[in-house]
């Protein structure tokens, strides 16, 4: 079962893919697909979370990074942890997921824009291809805060 069959799967760049729910069977196949690092932004108490996800991933020798982002209240601290994790995975095959690729697309697009990997338009298009953050409380404010912080950095 290919990771590419995961909900809202996207190729973000040559070594980074993103998606929503992955599922246990796809997680078990990550090593065979060359994945070296997995970042999970979905809280374990979500109805979409995979039980024992960490052990499934780590048993394959894949680095597992867990940053539980509350969808109703994303924080700058969450984003900073995400940036550290993406930077630490530099050059490795990385997959990032949450429930629907909403959290991930917002976080990754902000990261890609701030590092010059993507233009502002590319970042906005990536998110818009999946969802409209303006329809969800807290997300427009969060994204504005991150952009302001990135400009000041």
C-alpha positions in Angstrom: 0.0 0.0 0.0 1.7 3.1 -1.2 2.0 6.3 0.8 0.8 8.1 -2.3 -2.7 6.6 -1.7 -3.0 8.5 1.6 -5.7 11.1 1.9 -4.8 14.4 0.2 -1.3 13.2 -0.6 1.0 15.8 -2.2 4.7 15.9 -3.4 5.9 19.1 -1.8 9.4 18.9 -3.3 11.7 16.1 -4.4 12.4 14.6 -1.0 9.3 15.8 0.9 5.8 14.5 0.7 2.7 15.4 2.8 -0.7 13.9 3.4 -3.6 13.5 5.7 -4.4 10.2 7.4 -1.8 7.6 6.5 -3.2 4.4 8.1 -1.4 1.5 9.7 -0.8 -0.5 6.5 0.8 2.4 4.7 2.9 3.2 7.7 4.2 -0.3 7.7 5.4 0.1 4.1 7.2 3.4 4.6 10.7 1.9 4.8 10.2 0.1 1.5 9.3 3.4 -0.1 12.5 5.0 1.1 11.1 7.2 3.9 13.8 8.1 6.4 11.9 10.6 8.6 8.2 10.9 9.5 6.7 14.0 11.1 3.2 13.6 12.6 1.2 16.7 13.5 -1.9 14.8 14.4 -2.6 14.5 18.2 -2.8 10.9 19.4 -6.2 11.5 20.9 -7.7 12.3 17.4 -10.2 9.8 16.1 -8.0 9.6 13.0 -4.8 8.8 14.8 -3.1 5.4 14.2 -2.7 3.4 17.4 1.0 2.7 18.1 2.1 4.9 15.2 5.5 5.7 16.8 6.4 2.0 17.3 5.2 1.1 13.7 7.5 3.8 12.3 10.5 3.3 14.5 10.5 -0.5 14.2 11.5 0.2 10.5 14.4 2.3 11.5 12.6 5.5 10.5 13.0 8.6 12.7 9.6 9.6 14.2 8.9 13.2 15.2 5.6 13.9 17.0 4.4 17.4 17.2 0.7 17.3 18.3 -0.9 20.4 16.8 -4.4 21.3 18.2 -6.3 22.2 15.1 -8.4 24.7 17.0 -5.3 26.4 18.5 -2.1 26.2 16.4 0.8 27.9 18.2 4.1 29.6 17.3 5.8 27.0 19.5 4.3 24.2 17.4 5.6 25.9 14.2 9.1 26.4 15.7 9.2 22.7 16.6 8.1 21.9 13.1 10.8 24.1 11.5 13.5 22.4 13.7 12.3 18.9 12.7 12.2 19.8 9.0 15.7 21.3 9.2 17.0 18.3 11.0 15.7 16.0 8.2 17.6 18.0 5.6 18.4 15.9 2.6 16.5 12.8 3.9 13.3 11.4 2.5 10.6 13.0 4.7 6.9 12.5 5.0 4.7 14.8 7.0 1.1 14.1 7.9 -1.9 15.0 10.0 -5.6 14.2 9.6 -6.4 16.0 6.3 -3.1 17.7 5.2 -4.5 21.0 6.5 -2.1 21.5 9.4 0.8 20.2 7.4 0.1 22.2 4.3 -0.2 25.4 6.4 3.0 24.7 8.3 5.0 23.5 5.3 3.9 26.3 3.1 5.0 28.9 5.7 8.3 27.1 6.1 8.9 26.9 2.3 8.0 30.5 1.8 10.2 31.7 4.7 13.2 29.7 3.5 12.8 30.8 -0.2 12.0 27.3 -1.3 8.7 28.6 -2.6 7.3 32.0 -3.6 4.4 33.4 -1.7 2.1 32.5 -4.5 3.4 28.9 -4.6 2.9 28.6 -0.8 -0.7 30.0 -1.1 -1.5 27.7 -4.0 -0.3 24.7 -2.1 -2.6 25.4 0.8 -5.5 26.5 -1.5 -5.3 23.2 -3.3 -6.4 21.5 -0.1 -8.4 23.9 2.0 -9.2 27.5 2.9 -7.7 28.5 6.3 -10.0 31.5 6.4 -12.9 29.2 7.1 -11.4 27.9 10.3 -11.0 30.0 13.5 -7.5 30.8 14.5 -5.7 29.9 11.3 -5.6 33.2 9.5 -4.3 34.8 12.7 -1.7 32.0 13.2 -0.5 32.3 9.6 -0.2 36.1 9.9 1.8 35.8 13.1 4.2 33.2 11.5 4.8 35.4 8.5 5.4 38.5 10.7 7.9 36.4 12.8 9.6 35.1 9.6 10.0 38.7 8.3 11.6 39.8 11.5 13.9 36.8 11.7 
